[in-house]
Amino acid sequence: MKFVYLDETNFTKLAFQSKDWSHCRENQHVDQRDIYTGYRSVIASISEEKGIELIKIYRTAVMSDIFIKYLKHLSNINMK
């Protein structure tokens, strides 16, 4: 029996981390254009036999219809 491990993650501008400072009683300013890359969702699967099985990147959140298509594609790759 083959085991395939799968996970999903999301990348947003909120995932940006930095350390900065500002003078006392001054607001810190960040130019959003410097850090905004748009929203991305990634589904990735691996197995011991093959290593990377399938990676898909989406510009939207992964909803059930997208996830089902991913699983069908993964199933076809592995011959059901």
N, C-alpha and C positions, 0 to 999 in steps of 0.2 A: 504494500500500500504506500502510495506517495503522499507526503504531507507538503502542502503549500501554505506558507505564512504570508499574510496580507495585512497591510495597514494603510491608513489614509491620514494625510496631514494637510494643513492649510497655511498659506503664506499670505500675509496682509501687511500693510504698512505698519500696523500695530505690533508686528513681530520685530520691528526695528528696535534695537537697544543701543544706547549710547550713554556716555558719561560726559557731562558738561557742567558748566557753572555759569552763574550770572552775578552781577554786583548786587549788593544789598538793596532791596526795594526796586529792583528792575526785573522785568519779566524775561524769561528765556525765549528766544525766537528761533524757530526751526523753519527753514524753507521746505515746504512739503514736496516740491519738485525734486529735491535732493534725495528723498527717501521713498517716494511713491513709485511702486513697481506694478501696481494693480493686484487684483486678487487672483490667487492661483490655488487650486486643489490638486493634490497628487495622490494617486493610488499606486502602490507598489507591492509586488509579490515576489517571494523568493522560495527556493527549495534547496535541499541539500544536494540533489542530483544535478540540477542545472545552474544553480546560483540565481541570478536575476531571471525571473520568469516573464514578467510584464510590468512595464511602468507607463502610466498614462498621466498627462498633465491637462488640466481643464481650467478654463478662465472663469468658471462659476463654482458655486458650492456643489458637492456631489449629492444629488438627490437619488431616490430609489431607482428611477429609470436609467440613469447613468450607471449606477452600481450594477444593475442587472445586465446591462450591455457589456460592462467590464468582465463580469463573471462568465458570461457566454463566450466572450473572446478568449479568456483564460482557459475555459473548458475546451474550446476548439483547438487551441495550441497543444493541449495535453491529450488530444484525441478522446475527449469525453471522460 
